[in-house]
């Protein structure tokens, strides 16, 4: 181990076992303050139910629902492997948190501002950056030519906070070790499970102390090592399933292409023996799988 750095537990493990303790809220506050570029004070951890909805989500991700001093709901999730409906699920998760923030009959002005933060260990974005933000803006449109000629902040006629949800995606596959800002120090920790001695961002010294592997008891270390082994097995299983699914999909695609070719040739009244030679399908396969024969 580098004598100028400290090994810390993985952040998903910390979310499940350490950071839910009120005494450790300062670690979350440091991370959130660096990412959102404002002072964040965590006042409560709310139980998140999203991991209980589907089996693959329980295995694939860890999440935490935080309430801060501004009464915002902040979803922090760590995703280990990709899924086809990743973006849609983010929208669903934020929408669910919004609707659950008010009770029936309460005025809509009582809804919570929701911030969704996803830390992903797979390639999800096409760009080269490693931090992405999605949010709703209101700006004038020139409908006659559908071109926005001016970009300006548009305020509503009443002075209220912007409660449109915001989404942050931290794509750790794109992070190459840059250390140019406070959030870079936290992303370095997220990717490498390591904190350098010269890191200075808010409360990262708390993370260095409280997430330090060497300060774990023997029993805690045994449980942690078992969790890490399970994560390796999980990633292998996901990769195997993806590879087998891709291979099966290719086979299905090739089969479908052959059948479509056979169908087109039949529509042209070509001889079935010729179709068999061209497509590689047997005469029996053509007769059994194409209804018009």
PEKACOR-V498449 format. One record per helix or strand of 2 or more residues. SS is the DSSP state (alpha for helix, beta for strand). FROM is the first residue (numbers start at 1). LEN is the number of residues. Records with the same first field share a line. If there is no record, write none. Layout:
# PEKACOR-V498449
SS: FROM-LEN ; FROM-LEN
This chain:
# PEKACOR-V498449
beta: 5-4 ; 42-5 ; 61-8 ; 73-7 ; 114-7 ; 131-5 ; 166-6 ; 194-3
alpha: 11-7 ; 22-15 ; 50-3 ; 55-6 ; 86-14 ; 108-3 ; 172-3 ; 182-11 ; 204-7 ; 213-3 ; 218-50 ; 272-8 ; 283-7
